[in-house]
Amino acid sequence: MLGIDPLYWMMMIPVFILSAFSSLRVKTTFNKFSKLGSRSGMTGAETAALILKRNGLSDVQVVETGGFLSDHYDPSKRVVRLSPDVFRNNSIAAIGVAAHETGHAVQHKTGYSPLVLRNMMVPIASIGSNFAWIIIIAGFVLGFLGLVKIGIVLFSAVVFFQIVTLPVEFNASSRAKEMLSSYGILSSTEMEGVKKVLSAAAMTYVAAAASAIMTLLYFLIRAGLLGGRDD
C-alpha cells in the first residue's frame, strides 16, 4: 500500500507540490523582508513586549529559542518563543512574525474559541499523529477492518486539529496587522511587507490541512468507507 499504490500518489502529489511551494515561499519571503530594517528600529522581541504590555499581558514572557522560524506561543507556560532571526532583528519580517505569535497570546487572554478548541485537541491529536498510521497499516496488512477504522478515527482527530488551526492562524495574523498599524510600530508602506510575510506563512497551514484531508480521504476510500469497497 502507499508506496506502490497509484491512487495514493494520484491524490497526494498535488498536495506535496503545494507543501513544497508553500515552504519555499515562506522562506524566500521571510529572507527578502528580513533584509529590510524597520523605521522604528524595534526588534522582534521589543515588538512582542510592547504588544503584550498594551494588552495587559504582564504574565507572558518573551524568550529566544533555537531554530529557523521556530517561533510559537506556548499557552501552557505563557511564553512567546522567538527564533534568533526574529528575536534579535529589527527587520519588517521579524516584527511581523513576532506580532503574529504575540497575537496568539492575545487570543488566549480573550478566550478566542478556536484557540481554546485547538488547545483541548492537542492530546488526542498527538496520539493520532503518533499512532494512527501504525494502526491503519497494521489493520490493512492483517485484513482487520475494525483496526483500520480505529486508526481512521484517530487520524480524523489530526485532520480536525489541522482544520481548527486555520482560523487560529488567520486571526492571529489579522490581529498582528491591526496592532502593528494602530500602535504605530510600522508605517503603511512597511505593512505591505508584513502582509506578504504573514500571507506566505498562512499557506503552510493551508498545505498541512490539505495534506491531512487528502490522506484521510485516501484511507476512507481504501477501507471501503467512501466510494465503495476496493479490494
BABAFI-194250 format. One record per residue (C-alpha): residue in three letters; z, y, x. Coordinates in pm, whole numbers, plus 50000, padded with zeros to 5 digits. Example, Ala and Ser with C-alpha at 12.3 -4.5 7.8 and 13.67 -1.06 7.14 Angstrom:
2
<atom rest="ALA" w="50780" v="49550" u="51230"/>
<atom rest="SER" w="50714" v="49894" u="51367"/>
end
This chain:
231
<atom rest="MET" w="50000" v="50000" u="50000"/>
<atom rest="LEU" w="49991" v="50369" u="50100"/>
<atom rest="GLY" w="49818" v="50345" u="50440"/>
<atom rest="ILE" w="49542" v="50116" u="50311"/>
<atom rest="ASP" w="49524" v="50238" u="49952"/>
<atom rest="PRO" w="49221" v="50463" u="49885"/>
<atom rest="LEU" w="49390" v="50608" u="49575"/>
<atom rest="TYR" w="49681" v="50733" u="49783"/>
<atom rest="TRP" w="49454" v="50917" u="50025"/>
<atom rest="MET" w="49234" v="51050" u="49747"/>
<atom rest="MET" w="49539" v="51204" u="49581"/>
<atom rest="MET" w="49721" v="51319" u="49892"/>
<atom rest="ILE" w="49455" v="51452" u="50130"/>
<atom rest="PRO" w="49413" v="51780" u="49934"/>
<atom rest="VAL" w="49791" v="51824" u="49943"/>
<atom rest="PHE" w="49804" v="51752" u="50316"/>
<atom rest="ILE" w="49537" v="52016" u="50371"/>
<atom rest="LEU" w="49732" v="52266" u="50160"/>
<atom rest="SER" w="50051" v="52191" u="50353"/>
<atom rest="ALA" w="49882" v="52230" u="50690"/>
<atom rest="PHE" w="49715" v="52554" u="50582"/>
<atom rest="SER" w="50044" v="52693" u="50446"/>
<atom rest="SER" w="50232" v="52605" u="50763"/>
<atom rest="LEU" w="49967" v="52765" u="50982"/>
<atom rest="ARG" w="49950" v="53073" u="50763"/>
<atom rest="VAL" w="50324" v="53138" u="50765"/>
<atom rest="LYS" w="50340" v="53103" u="51145"/>
<atom rest="THR" w="50040" v="53328" u="51212"/>
<atom rest="THR" w="50152" v="53590" u="50957"/>
<atom rest="PHE" w="50507" v="53596" u="51093"/>
<atom rest="ASN" w="50381" v="53621" u="51452"/>
<atom rest="LYS" w="50147" v="53906" u="51357"/>
<atom rest="PHE" w="50415" v="54119" u="51193"/>
<atom rest="SER" w="50683" v="54023" u="51445"/>
<atom rest="LYS" w="50491" v="54241" u="51689"/>
<atom rest="LEU" w="50527" v="54548" u="51466"/>
<atom rest="GLY" w="50860" v="54722" u="51506"/>
<atom rest="SER" w="51013" v="54893" u="51204"/>
<atom rest="ARG" w="51053" v="55266" u="51184"/>
<atom rest="SER" w="51424" v="55229" u="51109"/>
<atom rest="GLY" w="51478" v="55019" u="51422"/>
<atom rest="MET" w="51713" v="54786" u="51232"/>
<atom rest="THR" w="51729" v="54424" u="51342"/>
<atom rest="GLY" w="51724" v="54131" u="51102"/>
<atom rest="ALA" w="52100" v="54090" u="51150"/>
<atom rest="GLU" w="52164" v="54457" u="51074"/>
<atom rest="THR" w="51940" v="54440" u="50769"/>
<atom rest="ALA" w="52125" v="54140" u="50633"/>
<atom rest="ALA" w="52462" v="54304" u="50698"/>
<atom rest="LEU" w="52357" v="54623" u="50518"/>
<atom rest="ILE" w="52227" v="54434" u="50214"/>
<atom rest="LEU" w="52546" v="54231" u="50196"/>
<atom rest="LYS" w="52757" v="54547" u="50217"/>
<atom rest="ARG" w="52554" v="54725" u="49949"/>
<atom rest="ASN" w="52606" v="54427" u="49717"/>
<atom rest="GLY" w="52978" v="54392" u="49780"/>
<atom rest="LEU" w="52947" v="54063" u="49968"/>
<atom rest="SER" w="53207" v="54121" u="50238"/>
<atom rest="ASP" w="53295" v="53750" u="50239"/>
<atom rest="VAL" w="52947" v="53642" u="50356"/>
<atom rest="GLN" w="52882" v="53620" u="50730"/>
<atom rest="VAL" w="52556" v="53669" u="50919"/>
<atom rest="VAL" w="52522" v="53438" u="51218"/>
<atom rest="GLU" w="52250" v="53335" u="51460"/>
<atom rest="THR" w="52117" v="52978" u="51451"/>
<atom rest="GLY" w="51871" v="52792" u="51670"/>
<atom rest="GLY" w="51508" v="52711" u="51594"/>
<atom rest="PHE" w="51193" v="52889" u="51481"/>
<atom rest="LEU" w="51203" v="53018" u="51122"/>
<atom rest="SER" w="51511" v="52805" u="51058"/>
<atom rest="ASP" w="51659" v="53090" u="50854"/>
<atom rest="HIS" w="51859" v="52994" u="50546"/>
<atom rest="TYR" w="52160" v="53080" u="50332"/>
<atom rest="ASP" w="52441" v="52824" u="50325"/>
<atom rest="PRO" w="52615" v="52861" u="49987"/>
<atom rest="SER" w="52889" v="52612" u="50073"/>
<atom rest="LYS" w="53006" v="52812" u="50375"/>
<atom rest="ARG" w="52891" v="53155" u="50254"/>
<atom rest="VAL" w="52684" v="53217" u="50564"/>
<atom rest="VAL" w="52339" v="53366" u="50618"/>
<atom rest="ARG" w="52194" v="53189" u="50921"/>
<atom rest="LEU" w="51911" v="53368" u="51101"/>
<atom rest="SER" w="51689" v="53232" u="51378"/>
<atom rest="PRO" w="51680" v="53427" u="51708"/>
<atom rest="ASP" w="51340" v="53582" u="51627"/>
<atom rest="VAL" w="51487" v="53723" u="51307"/>
<atom rest="PHE" w="51849" v="53789" u="51405"/>
<atom rest="ARG" w="51775" v="53995" u="51717"/>
<atom rest="ASN" w="51444" v="54164" u="51645"/>
<atom rest="ASN" w="51366" v="54487" u="51459"/>
<atom rest="SER" w="51017" v="54383" u="51350"/>
<atom rest="ILE" w="50882" v="54407" u="50998"/>
<atom rest="ALA" w="50866" v="54026" u="50984"/>
<atom rest="ALA" w="51229" v="53986" u="51097"/>
<atom rest="ILE" w="51354" v="54237" u="50842"/>
<atom rest="GLY" w="51156" v="54074" u="50561"/>
<atom rest="VAL" w="51286" v="53724" u="50636"/>
<atom rest="ALA" w="51644" v="53848" u="50676"/>
<atom rest="ALA" w="51626" v="54029" u="50343"/>
<atom rest="HIS" w="51485" v="53719" u="50175"/>
<atom rest="GLU" w="51767" v="53496" u="50298"/>
<atom rest="THR" w="52027" v="53756" u="50206"/>
<atom rest="GLY" w="51863" v="53764" u="49863"/>
<atom rest="HIS" w="51991" v="53410" u="49816"/>
<atom rest="ALA" w="52346" v="53531" u="49880"/>
<atom rest="VAL" w="52295" v="53796" u="49610"/>
<atom rest="GLN" w="52163" v="53525" u="49377"/>
<atom rest="HIS" w="52478" v="53325" u="49447"/>
<atom rest="LYS" w="52703" v="53618" u="49362"/>
<atom rest="THR" w="52523" v="53692" u="49035"/>
<atom rest="GLY" w="52515" v="53326" u="48931"/>
<atom rest="TYR" w="52136" v="53309" u="48922"/>
<atom rest="SER" w="52087" v="52995" u="48711"/>
<atom rest="PRO" w="51800" v="52827" u="48903"/>
<atom rest="LEU" w="52005" v="52857" u="49224"/>
<atom rest="VAL" w="52311" v="52712" u="49052"/>
<atom rest="LEU" w="52099" v="52422" u="48924"/>
<atom rest="ARG" w="51942" v="52364" u="49266"/>
<atom rest="ASN" w="52283" v="52356" u="49435"/>
<atom rest="MET" w="52400" v="52100" u="49180"/>
<atom rest="MET" w="52092" v="51888" u="49253"/>
<atom rest="VAL" w="52146" v="51874" u="49630"/>
<atom rest="PRO" w="52349" v="51546" u="49645"/>
<atom rest="ILE" w="52118" v="51340" u="49423"/>
<atom rest="ALA" w="51805" v="51495" u="49575"/>
<atom rest="SER" w="51936" v="51400" u="49918"/>
<atom rest="ILE" w="51990" v="51040" u="49806"/>
<atom rest="GLY" w="51643" v="51031" u="49653"/>
<atom rest="SER" w="51482" v="51174" u="49964"/>
<atom rest="ASN" w="51652" v="50920" u="50192"/>
<atom rest="PHE" w="51626" v="50603" u="49983"/>
<atom rest="ALA" w="51359" v="50635" u="49711"/>
<atom rest="TRP" w="51066" v="50538" u="49934"/>
<atom rest="ILE" w="51250" v="50233" u="50070"/>
<atom rest="ILE" w="51343" v="50114" u="49722"/>
<atom rest="ILE" w="50995" v="50171" u="49577"/>
<atom rest="ILE" w="50811" v="49997" u="49860"/>
<atom rest="ALA" w="51059" v="49709" u="49856"/>
<atom rest="GLY" w="51002" v="49675" u="49481"/>
<atom rest="PHE" w="50625" v="49659" u="49526"/>
<atom rest="VAL" w="50650" v="49407" u="49812"/>
<atom rest="LEU" w="50889" v="49184" u="49618"/>
<atom rest="GLY" w="50698" v="49229" u="49293"/>
<atom rest="PHE" w="51012" v="49356" u="49122"/>
<atom rest="LEU" w="50907" v="49634" u="48885"/>
<atom rest="GLY" w="51267" v="49713" u="48794"/>
<atom rest="LEU" w="51339" v="49807" u="49155"/>
<atom rest="VAL" w="51028" v="50025" u="49162"/>
<atom rest="LYS" w="51146" v="50207" u="48852"/>
<atom rest="ILE" w="51485" v="50275" u="49009"/>
<atom rest="GLY" w="51314" v="50421" u="49314"/>
<atom rest="ILE" w="51087" v="50634" u="49094"/>
<atom rest="VAL" w="51389" v="50775" u="48909"/>
<atom rest="LEU" w="51547" v="50869" u="49241"/>
<atom rest="PHE" w="51225" v="51025" u="49365"/>
<atom rest="SER" w="51195" v="51218" u="49038"/>
<atom rest="ALA" w="51515" v="51397" u="49137"/>
<atom rest="VAL" w="51342" v="51508" u="49458"/>
<atom rest="VAL" w="51045" v="51636" u="49258"/>
<atom rest="PHE" w="51271" v="51823" u="49017"/>
<atom rest="PHE" w="51458" v="51976" u="49312"/>
<atom rest="GLN" w="51130" v="52098" u="49463"/>
<atom rest="ILE" w="51019" v="52248" u="49132"/>
<atom rest="VAL" w="51350" v="52429" u="49078"/>
<atom rest="THR" w="51325" v="52562" u="49433"/>
<atom rest="LEU" w="51014" v="52763" u="49343"/>
<atom rest="PRO" w="51176" v="53023" u="49113"/>
<atom rest="VAL" w="51471" v="53044" u="49353"/>
<atom rest="GLU" w="51245" v="53134" u="49644"/>
<atom rest="PHE" w="51017" v="53364" u="49444"/>
<atom rest="ASN" w="51315" v="53551" u="49303"/>
<atom rest="ALA" w="51476" v="53587" u="49648"/>
<atom rest="SER" w="51154" v="53743" u="49776"/>
<atom rest="SER" w="51139" v="53980" u="49479"/>
<atom rest="ARG" w="51499" v="54085" u="49539"/>
<atom rest="ALA" w="51427" v="54132" u="49910"/>
<atom rest="LYS" w="51130" v="54360" u="49849"/>
<atom rest="GLU" w="51321" v="54564" u="49591"/>
<atom rest="MET" w="51626" v="54607" u="49815"/>
<atom rest="LEU" w="51427" v="54693" u="50128"/>
<atom rest="SER" w="51245" v="54962" u="49934"/>
<atom rest="SER" w="51534" v="55104" u="49732"/>
<atom rest="TYR" w="51773" v="55106" u="50029"/>
<atom rest="GLY" w="51515" v="55292" u="50238"/>
<atom rest="ILE" w="51509" v="55027" u="50510"/>
<atom rest="LEU" w="51129" v="55014" u="50521"/>
<atom rest="SER" w="50854" v="55256" u="50425"/>
<atom rest="SER" w="50590" v="55175" u="50165"/>
<atom rest="THR" w="50340" v="55106" u="50444"/>
<atom rest="GLU" w="50579" v="54868" u="50618"/>
<atom rest="MET" w="50647" v="54695" u="50288"/>
<atom rest="GLU" w="50285" v="54576" u="50280"/>
<atom rest="GLY" w="50359" v="54367" u="50587"/>
<atom rest="VAL" w="50675" v="54224" u="50432"/>
<atom rest="LYS" w="50482" v="54125" u="50121"/>
<atom rest="LYS" w="50232" v="53931" u="50332"/>
<atom rest="VAL" w="50505" v="53753" u="50529"/>
<atom rest="LEU" w="50701" v="53652" u="50220"/>
<atom rest="SER" w="50384" v="53552" u="50033"/>
<atom rest="ALA" w="50286" v="53322" u="50319"/>
<atom rest="ALA" w="50635" v="53171" u="50324"/>
<atom rest="ALA" w="50625" v="53112" u="49949"/>
<atom rest="MET" w="50311" v="52899" u="49986"/>
<atom rest="THR" w="50503" v="52647" u="50195"/>
<atom rest="TYR" w="50732" v="52583" u="49898"/>
<atom rest="VAL" w="50435" v="52551" u="49664"/>
<atom rest="ALA" w="50280" v="52297" u="49902"/>
<atom rest="ALA" w="50605" v="52099" u="49922"/>
<atom rest="ALA" w="50631" v="52088" u="49542"/>
<atom rest="ALA" w="50265" v="51984" u="49510"/>
<atom rest="SER" w="50316" v="51705" u="49763"/>
<atom rest="ALA" w="50621" v="51573" u="49580"/>
<atom rest="ILE" w="50447" v="51585" u="49240"/>
<atom rest="MET" w="50135" v="51405" u="49364"/>
<atom rest="THR" w="50343" v="51138" u="49534"/>
<atom rest="LEU" w="50536" v="51078" u="49214"/>
<atom rest="LEU" w="50213" v="51054" u="49014"/>
<atom rest="TYR" w="50080" v="50801" u="49264"/>
<atom rest="PHE" w="50388" v="50582" u="49228"/>
<atom rest="LEU" w="50373" v="50608" u="48848"/>
<atom rest="ILE" w="50007" v="50501" u="48848"/>
<atom rest="ARG" w="50063" v="50210" u="49084"/>
<atom rest="ALA" w="50365" v="50096" u="48883"/>
<atom rest="GLY" w="50154" v="50094" u="48567"/>
<atom rest="LEU" w="50370" v="50359" u="48406"/>
<atom rest="LEU" w="50085" v="50610" u="48393"/>
<atom rest="GLY" w="49722" v="50535" u="48312"/>
<atom rest="GLY" w="49771" v="50162" u="48261"/>
<atom rest="ARG" w="49892" v="49889" u="48494"/>
<atom rest="ASP" w="49689" v="49847" u="48814"/>
<atom rest="ASP" w="49746" v="49503" u="48952"/>
end
